Amino acid sequence: MKYYLDTCIWRDYFEDRKDRFRSLGEWALMLINKIIKEKGVFIISEHVLYELGKEYDEKQIYCIFKNIREHGAILSGFASKSQREEAYSLSREMELCFNDALHAVLARDNGAILVTSTLTHKL
């Protein structure tokens, strides 16, 4: 199985973020460990790296993905013009953040299960 974790999930993991009810970092770590145990594949888009780059430097991003690279991470590359256009249309049509729509399109196009804490619409 392929999994596309959006930027929020990676930040939950790295920052050990919490919400009012639970540790999101712990949940993210459990999910990552489950994917590794089941020999799943992580799809990591350039867009995730771009978004993480707004908050972290290159060394910190390396730390986030250090263990993941050893367990079958695949860098999916840049979003195409048509993927960006579709994400823009979806974001307007469904009143979503463009970034969330783009993550959904990239996950779909890579045959991956999208894991996000922000996307609540069914695509």
OpenMM code with the backbone's topology and positions (N, CA, C; nanometers):
from openmm import Vec3, app, unit

residues = "MET LYS TYR TYR LEU ASP THR CYS ILE TRP ARG ASP TYR PHE GLU ASP ARG LYS ASP ARG PHE ARG SER LEU GLY GLU TRP ALA LEU MET LEU ILE ASN LYS ILE ILE LYS GLU LYS GLY VAL PHE ILE ILE SER GLU HIS VAL LEU TYR GLU LEU GLY LYS GLU TYR ASP GLU LYS GLN ILE TYR CYS ILE PHE LYS ASN ILE ARG GLU HIS GLY ALA ILE LEU SER GLY PHE ALA SER LYS SER GLN ARG GLU GLU ALA TYR SER LEU SER ARG GLU MET GLU LEU CYS PHE ASN ASP ALA LEU HIS ALA VAL LEU ALA ARG ASP ASN GLY ALA ILE LEU VAL THR SER THR LEU THR HIS LYS LEU".split()
positions = [
    Vec3(0.0838, -0.1187, 0.0000),
    Vec3(0.0000, 0.0000, 0.0000),
    Vec3(0.0883, 0.1250, 0.0000),
    Vec3(0.0377, 0.2271, -0.0650),
    Vec3(0.1051, 0.3565, -0.0691),
    Vec3(0.0264, 0.4542, 0.0172),
    Vec3(0.0983, 0.5388, 0.0880),
    Vec3(0.0371, 0.6380, 0.1753),
    Vec3(0.0966, 0.7753, 0.1479),
    Vec3(0.0095, 0.8727, 0.1397),
    Vec3(0.0493, 1.0120, 0.1212),
    Vec3(0.0064, 1.0864, 0.2466),
    Vec3(0.1009, 1.1192, 0.3323),
    Vec3(0.0728, 1.1956, 0.4533),
    Vec3(0.0915, 1.3432, 0.4200),
    Vec3(-0.0103, 1.4218, 0.4465),
    Vec3(0.0036, 1.5638, 0.4133),
    Vec3(0.0928, 1.6339, 0.5152),
    Vec3(0.1194, 1.7586, 0.4919),
    Vec3(0.2136, 1.8355, 0.5720),
    Vec3(0.1726, 1.8411, 0.7185),
    Vec3(0.0432, 1.8505, 0.7467),
    Vec3(-0.0032, 1.8568, 0.8859),
    Vec3(0.0371, 1.7324, 0.9641),
    Vec3(0.0272, 1.6160, 0.9011),
    Vec3(0.0628, 1.4920, 0.9696),
    Vec3(0.2120, 1.4886, 1.0007),
    Vec3(0.2945, 1.5310, 0.9041),
    Vec3(0.4389, 1.5336, 0.9289),
    Vec3(0.4729, 1.6337, 1.0391),
    Vec3(0.4045, 1.7465, 1.0417),
    Vec3(0.4296, 1.8444, 1.1489),
    Vec3(0.3818, 1.7919, 1.2826),
    Vec3(0.2675, 1.7226, 1.2850),
    Vec3(0.2203, 1.6608, 1.4094),
    Vec3(0.3276, 1.5686, 1.4652),
    Vec3(0.3831, 1.4859, 1.3773),
    Vec3(0.4870, 1.3901, 1.4166),
    Vec3(0.6111, 1.4620, 1.4681),
    Vec3(0.6634, 1.5546, 1.3907),
    Vec3(0.7902, 1.6187, 1.4239),
    Vec3(0.7787, 1.7083, 1.5471),
    Vec3(0.6685, 1.7795, 1.5606),
    Vec3(0.6510, 1.8741, 1.6706),
    Vec3(0.5797, 1.8127, 1.7907),
    Vec3(0.5341, 1.6880, 1.7762),
    Vec3(0.4534, 1.6217, 1.8795),
    Vec3(0.3376, 1.7121, 1.9216),
    Vec3(0.2651, 1.7598, 1.8202),
    Vec3(0.1534, 1.8514, 1.8463),
    Vec3(0.0384, 1.7783, 1.9138),
    Vec3(-0.0436, 1.8562, 1.9813),
    Vec3(-0.1595, 1.8033, 2.0523),
    Vec3(-0.2816, 1.8880, 2.0195),
    Vec3(-0.3989, 1.8264, 2.0269),
    Vec3(-0.5203, 1.9067, 2.0208),
    Vec3(-0.5854, 1.8985, 2.1586),
    Vec3(-0.7099, 1.9368, 2.1696),
    Vec3(-0.7757, 1.9381, 2.3003),
    Vec3(-0.7969, 1.7989, 2.3580),
    Vec3(-0.7918, 1.6950, 2.2744),
    Vec3(-0.8301, 1.5622, 2.3189),
    Vec3(-0.7165, 1.4601, 2.3214),
    Vec3(-0.6143, 1.4780, 2.2389),
    Vec3(-0.5142, 1.3718, 2.2246),
    Vec3(-0.3818, 1.4284, 2.1721),
    Vec3(-0.2821, 1.3424, 2.1772),
    Vec3(-0.1518, 1.3766, 2.1222),
    Vec3(-0.1513, 1.3414, 1.9741),
    Vec3(-0.1525, 1.4427, 1.8889),
    Vec3(-0.1490, 1.4202, 1.7451),
    Vec3(-0.0142, 1.3634, 1.7028),
    Vec3(0.0919, 1.4027, 1.7723),
    Vec3(0.2244, 1.3501, 1.7434),
    Vec3(0.2317, 1.2009, 1.7706),
    Vec3(0.1716, 1.1576, 1.8786),
    Vec3(0.1696, 1.0143, 1.9108),
    Vec3(0.0886, 0.9380, 1.8061),
    Vec3(-0.0246, 0.9945, 1.7666),
    Vec3(-0.1078, 0.9305, 1.6641),
    Vec3(-0.0304, 0.9191, 1.5335),
    Vec3(0.0385, 1.0260, 1.4952),
    Vec3(0.1163, 1.0250, 1.3710),
    Vec3(0.2283, 0.9212, 1.3790),
    Vec3(0.2963, 0.9142, 1.4928),
    Vec3(0.4031, 0.8160, 1.5092),
    Vec3(0.3485, 0.6731, 1.5008),
    Vec3(0.2351, 0.6477, 1.5625),
    Vec3(0.1741, 0.5139, 1.5547),
    Vec3(0.1409, 0.4786, 1.4099),
    Vec3(0.0875, 0.5733, 1.3356),
    Vec3(0.0551, 0.5502, 1.1951),
    Vec3(0.1816, 0.5222, 1.1138),
    Vec3(0.2840, 0.6035, 1.1325),
    Vec3(0.4095, 0.5842, 1.0604),
    Vec3(0.4679, 0.4470, 1.0908),
    Vec3(0.4688, 0.4096, 1.2180),
    Vec3(0.5204, 0.2781, 1.2556),
    Vec3(0.4382, 0.1650, 1.1954),
    Vec3(0.3079, 0.1824, 1.1892),
    Vec3(0.2194, 0.0811, 1.1289),
    Vec3(0.2509, 0.0658, 0.9798),
    Vec3(0.2675, 0.1763, 0.9113),
    Vec3(0.2990, 0.1722, 0.7681),
    Vec3(0.4332, 0.1028, 0.7463),
    Vec3(0.5315, 0.1351, 0.8289),
    Vec3(0.6632, 0.0719, 0.8177),
    Vec3(0.6522, -0.0782, 0.8445),
    Vec3(0.5812, -0.1139, 0.9498),
    Vec3(0.5661, -0.2556, 0.9869),
    Vec3(0.5005, -0.3352, 0.8747),
    Vec3(0.4025, -0.2750, 0.8091),
    Vec3(0.3302, -0.3422, 0.7012),
    Vec3(0.4006, -0.3260, 0.5663),
    Vec3(0.5227, -0.2697, 0.5694),
    Vec3(0.6028, -0.2482, 0.4480),
    Vec3(0.5307, -0.1623, 0.3446),
    Vec3(0.4582, -0.0647, 0.3956),
    Vec3(0.3923, 0.0321, 0.3084),
    Vec3(0.4946, 0.1284, 0.2505),
    Vec3(0.4501, 0.2054, 0.1549),
    Vec3(0.5359, 0.3021, 0.0872),
    Vec3(0.4835, 0.4424, 0.1166),
    Vec3(0.5729, 0.5303, 0.1547),
    Vec3(0.5386, 0.6700, 0.1778),
    Vec3(0.5612, 0.7480, 0.0487),
    Vec3(0.4590, 0.8177, 0.0024),
    Vec3(0.4723, 0.9079, -0.1112),
    Vec3(0.4918, 1.0478, -0.0533),
    Vec3(0.6042, 1.1088, -0.0863),
    Vec3(0.6351, 1.2414, -0.0343),
    Vec3(0.6502, 1.3350, -0.1534),
    Vec3(0.5598, 1.4283, -0.1662),
    Vec3(0.5625, 1.5196, -0.2805),
    Vec3(0.6546, 1.6378, -0.2541),
    Vec3(0.6966, 1.6979, -0.3616),
    Vec3(0.7736, 1.8217, -0.3508),
    Vec3(0.6899, 1.9294, -0.2818),
    Vec3(0.5588, 1.9207, -0.2948),
    Vec3(0.4725, 2.0204, -0.2311),
    Vec3(0.4785, 2.0078, -0.0787),
    Vec3(0.4838, 1.8849, -0.0277),
    Vec3(0.5006, 1.8657, 0.1169),
    Vec3(0.6333, 1.9274, 0.1605),
    Vec3(0.7394, 1.9002, 0.0853),
    Vec3(0.8701, 1.9557, 0.1198),
    Vec3(0.8687, 2.1084, 0.1142),
    Vec3(0.7993, 2.1632, 0.0139),
    Vec3(0.7869, 2.3083, 0.0014),
    Vec3(0.7156, 2.3666, 0.1243),
    Vec3(0.6040, 2.3043, 0.1634),
    Vec3(0.5303, 2.3552, 0.2795),
    Vec3(0.6123, 2.3429, 0.4077),
    Vec3(0.6817, 2.2316, 0.4251),
    Vec3(0.7663, 2.2159, 0.5433),
    Vec3(0.8789, 2.3183, 0.5438),
    Vec3(0.9276, 2.3535, 0.4256),
    Vec3(1.0353, 2.4506, 0.4133),
    Vec3(0.9982, 2.5898, 0.4611),
    Vec3(0.8708, 2.6167, 0.4755),
    Vec3(0.8266, 2.7460, 0.5287),
    Vec3(0.8541, 2.7559, 0.6789),
    Vec3(0.8568, 2.6396, 0.7470),
    Vec3(0.8733, 2.6372, 0.8925),
    Vec3(1.0087, 2.5833, 0.9381),
    Vec3(1.0717, 2.5028, 0.8541),
    Vec3(1.1937, 2.4326, 0.8941),
    Vec3(1.3048, 2.4541, 0.7938),
    Vec3(1.4272, 2.4420, 0.8438),
    Vec3(1.5410, 2.4464, 0.7525),
    Vec3(1.5684, 2.3055, 0.6988),
    Vec3(1.6633, 2.2967, 0.6088),
    Vec3(1.6925, 2.1702, 0.5400),
    Vec3(1.7326, 2.0592, 0.6381),
    Vec3(1.8090, 2.0938, 0.7389),
    Vec3(1.8539, 1.9951, 0.8380),
    Vec3(1.7345, 1.9382, 0.9163),
    Vec3(1.6414, 2.0233, 0.9537),
    Vec3(1.5234, 1.9765, 1.0263),
    Vec3(1.4372, 1.8866, 0.9382),
    Vec3(1.4223, 1.9231, 0.8123),
    Vec3(1.3444, 1.8404, 0.7199),
    Vec3(1.4117, 1.7047, 0.7039),
    Vec3(1.5435, 1.7038, 0.6968),
    Vec3(1.6172, 1.5782, 0.6903),
    Vec3(1.5837, 1.4914, 0.8119),
    Vec3(1.5786, 1.5513, 0.9307),
    Vec3(1.5464, 1.4770, 1.0533),
    Vec3(1.4056, 1.4178, 1.0479),
    Vec3(1.3110, 1.4936, 0.9926),
    Vec3(1.1734, 1.4447, 0.9849),
    Vec3(1.1679, 1.3150, 0.9055),
    Vec3(1.2429, 1.3093, 0.7961),
    Vec3(1.2329, 1.1952, 0.7049),
    Vec3(1.3464, 1.0938, 0.7184),
    Vec3(1.4326, 1.1121, 0.8167),
    Vec3(1.5496, 1.0253, 0.8313),
    Vec3(1.5121, 0.8765, 0.8310),
    Vec3(1.4239, 0.8356, 0.9190),
    Vec3(1.3853, 0.6944, 0.9288),
    Vec3(1.2949, 0.6517, 0.8140),
    Vec3(1.2212, 0.7440, 0.7598),
    Vec3(1.1265, 0.7129, 0.6527),
    Vec3(1.2005, 0.6707, 0.5262),
    Vec3(1.3082, 0.7392, 0.4939),
    Vec3(1.3843, 0.7067, 0.3726),
    Vec3(1.4338, 0.5630, 0.3726),
    Vec3(1.4614, 0.5091, 0.4896),
    Vec3(1.5103, 0.3719, 0.5007),
    Vec3(1.3997, 0.2695, 0.4769),
    Vec3(1.2764, 0.3143, 0.4730),
    Vec3(1.1627, 0.2227, 0.4646),
    Vec3(1.0739, 0.2492, 0.3436),
    Vec3(1.1337, 0.2788, 0.2320),
    Vec3(1.0570, 0.2855, 0.1083),
    Vec3(0.9844, 0.4148, 0.0798),
    Vec3(1.0429, 0.5272, 0.1154),
    Vec3(0.9804, 0.6549, 0.0790),
    Vec3(1.0070, 0.6820, -0.0686),
    Vec3(0.9094, 0.7371, -0.1344),
    Vec3(0.9228, 0.7737, -0.2751),
    Vec3(0.8932, 0.9224, -0.2882),
    Vec3(0.9840, 0.9949, -0.3493),
    Vec3(0.9612, 1.1358, -0.3771),
    Vec3(0.8875, 1.1448, -0.5093),
    Vec3(0.7673, 1.2001, -0.5061),
    Vec3(0.6823, 1.1966, -0.6250),
    Vec3(0.7088, 1.3096, -0.7242),
    Vec3(0.7902, 1.4048, -0.6896),
    Vec3(0.8207, 1.5118, -0.7835),
    Vec3(0.7243, 1.6288, -0.7733),
    Vec3(0.7363, 1.7175, -0.8692),
    Vec3(0.6556, 1.8383, -0.8704),
    Vec3(0.5169, 1.8115, -0.9279),
    Vec3(0.4210, 1.8894, -0.8839),
    Vec3(0.2847, 1.8812, -0.9389),
    Vec3(0.2863, 1.9387, -1.0800),
    Vec3(0.2171, 1.8707, -1.1693),
    Vec3(0.2078, 1.9200, -1.3068),
    Vec3(0.1110, 2.0380, -1.3134),
    Vec3(0.1140, 2.1047, -1.4262),
    Vec3(0.0227, 2.2180, -1.4471),
    Vec3(-0.1225, 2.1700, -1.4382),
    Vec3(-0.1534, 2.0546, -1.4976),
    Vec3(-0.2919, 2.0050, -1.4941),
    Vec3(-0.3331, 1.9658, -1.3520),
    Vec3(-0.2405, 1.9119, -1.2727),
    Vec3(-0.2728, 1.8792, -1.1337),
    Vec3(-0.3004, 2.0059, -1.0539),
    Vec3(-0.2220, 2.1088, -1.0775),
    Vec3(-0.2439, 2.2360, -1.0081),
    Vec3(-0.3770, 2.2994, -1.0506),
    Vec3(-0.4070, 2.2922, -1.1781),
    Vec3(-0.5340, 2.3472, -1.2261),
    Vec3(-0.6516, 2.2721, -1.1663),
    Vec3(-0.6424, 2.1389, -1.1617),
    Vec3(-0.7501, 2.0602, -1.1016),
    Vec3(-0.7645, 2.0936, -0.9534),
    Vec3(-0.6543, 2.1054, -0.8831),
    Vec3(-0.6592, 2.1395, -0.7405),
    Vec3(-0.7217, 2.2775, -0.7197),
    Vec3(-0.6882, 2.3701, -0.8071),
    Vec3(-0.7470, 2.5045, -0.7972),
    Vec3(-0.8984, 2.4974, -0.8165),
    Vec3(-0.9429, 2.4223, -0.9172),
    Vec3(-1.0869, 2.4072, -0.9421),
    Vec3(-1.1556, 2.3417, -0.8231),
    Vec3(-1.0944, 2.2349, -0.7710),
    Vec3(-1.1523, 2.1670, -0.6544),
    Vec3(-1.1600, 2.2600, -0.5334),
    Vec3(-1.0547, 2.3373, -0.5133),
    Vec3(-1.0537, 2.4254, -0.3965),
    Vec3(-1.1645, 2.5295, -0.4046),
    Vec3(-1.1901, 2.5795, -0.5240),
    Vec3(-1.2978, 2.6781, -0.5410),
    Vec3(-1.4347, 2.6112, -0.5295),
    Vec3(-1.4495, 2.4990, -0.5980),
    Vec3(-1.5774, 2.4287, -0.6025),
    Vec3(-1.6190, 2.3758, -0.4652),
    Vec3(-1.5227, 2.3238, -0.3896),
    Vec3(-1.5544, 2.2594, -0.2613),
    Vec3(-1.5170, 2.3451, -0.1409),
    Vec3(-1.4735, 2.4691, -0.1682),
    Vec3(-1.4335, 2.5615, -0.0625),
    Vec3(-1.3262, 2.5017, 0.0274),
    Vec3(-1.2211, 2.4497, -0.0375),
    Vec3(-1.1068, 2.3923, 0.0311),
    Vec3(-0.9863, 2.4834, 0.0144),
    Vec3(-0.8929, 2.4689, 0.1022),
    Vec3(-0.7627, 2.5325, 0.0849),
    Vec3(-0.6962, 2.4687, -0.0369),
    Vec3(-0.6319, 2.5498, -0.1197),
    Vec3(-0.5646, 2.4982, -0.2386),
    Vec3(-0.4658, 2.3872, -0.2029),
    Vec3(-0.3873, 2.4077, -0.0973),
    Vec3(-0.2874, 2.3077, -0.0596),
    Vec3(-0.3511, 2.1730, -0.0281),
    Vec3(-0.4637, 2.1739, 0.0424),
    Vec3(-0.5331, 2.0485, 0.0743),
    Vec3(-0.5825, 1.9800, -0.0528),
    Vec3(-0.6374, 2.0580, -0.1434),
    Vec3(-0.6853, 2.0017, -0.2706),
    Vec3(-0.5690, 1.9448, -0.3509),
    Vec3(-0.4561, 2.0136, -0.3521),
    Vec3(-0.3402, 1.9642, -0.4257),
    Vec3(-0.2884, 1.8337, -0.3652),
    Vec3(-0.2837, 1.8254, -0.2332),
    Vec3(-0.2424, 1.7000, -0.1695),
    Vec3(-0.3357, 1.5859, -0.2110),
    Vec3(-0.4645, 1.6129, -0.2160),
    Vec3(-0.5608, 1.5093, -0.2549),
    Vec3(-0.5377, 1.4625, -0.3981),
    Vec3(-0.5154, 1.5555, -0.4877),
    Vec3(-0.4908, 1.5218, -0.6284),
    Vec3(-0.3611, 1.4417, -0.6410),
    Vec3(-0.2575, 1.4848, -0.5724),
    Vec3(-0.1290, 1.4151, -0.5801),
    Vec3(-0.1382, 1.2740, -0.5217),
    Vec3(-0.2106, 1.2596, -0.4119),
    Vec3(-0.2287, 1.1254, -0.3538),
    Vec3(-0.3019, 1.0352, -0.4520),
    Vec3(-0.4103, 1.0852, -0.5076),
    Vec3(-0.4879, 1.0063, -0.6042),
    Vec3(-0.4029, 0.9658, -0.7239),
    Vec3(-0.3306, 1.0605, -0.7785),
    Vec3(-0.2520, 1.0339, -0.8985),
    Vec3(-0.1337, 0.9409, -0.8731),
    Vec3(-0.0940, 0.9263, -0.7480),
    Vec3(0.0120, 0.8329, -0.7119),
    Vec3(-0.0426, 0.7009, -0.6579),
    Vec3(-0.1756, 0.6852, -0.6629),
    Vec3(-0.2376, 0.5617, -0.6154),
    Vec3(-0.2188, 0.5405, -0.4665),
    Vec3(-0.2185, 0.6501, -0.3916),
    Vec3(-0.1908, 0.6441, -0.2482),
    Vec3(-0.3139, 0.6812, -0.1658),
    Vec3(-0.3166, 0.6305, -0.0451),
    Vec3(-0.4190, 0.6683, 0.0522),
    Vec3(-0.3759, 0.8013, 0.1127),
    Vec3(-0.4641, 0.8996, 0.1070),
    Vec3(-0.4348, 1.0302, 0.1643),
    Vec3(-0.4649, 1.0278, 0.3138),
    Vec3(-0.3679, 1.0701, 0.3919),
    Vec3(-0.3873, 1.0844, 0.5362),
    Vec3(-0.3694, 1.2317, 0.5689),
    Vec3(-0.4745, 1.2912, 0.6228),
    Vec3(-0.4736, 1.4329, 0.6542),
    Vec3(-0.5582, 1.4579, 0.7779),
    Vec3(-0.5291, 1.5666, 0.8449),
    Vec3(-0.6129, 1.6041, 0.9578),
    Vec3(-0.6977, 1.7258, 0.9235),
    Vec3(-0.6873, 1.7751, 0.8014),
    Vec3(-0.7603, 1.8963, 0.7655),
    Vec3(-0.8663, 1.8755, 0.6600),
    Vec3(-0.8532, 1.7770, 0.5765),
    Vec3(-0.9461, 1.7574, 0.4659),
    Vec3(-1.0690, 1.6806, 0.5140),
    Vec3(-1.1857, 1.7418, 0.5054),
    Vec3(-1.3052, 1.6764, 0.5571),
    Vec3(-1.4077, 1.6488, 0.4478),
    Vec3(-1.3806, 1.6883, 0.3259),
    Vec3(-1.4742, 1.6661, 0.2155),
    Vec3(-1.4399, 1.5347, 0.1463),
    Vec3(-1.5399, 1.4712, 0.0919),
    Vec3(-1.5167, 1.3509, 0.0124),
    Vec3(-1.4899, 1.3924, -0.1312),
    Vec3(-1.3756, 1.3497, -0.1860),
    Vec3(-1.3413, 1.3849, -0.3239),
    Vec3(-1.3787, 1.2722, -0.4161),
] * unit.nanometer
topology = app.Topology()
chain = topology.addChain("A")
for resn in residues:
    res = topology.addResidue(resn, chain)
    for name in ("N", "CA", "C"):
        topology.addAtom(name, app.Element.getBySymbol(name[0]), res)
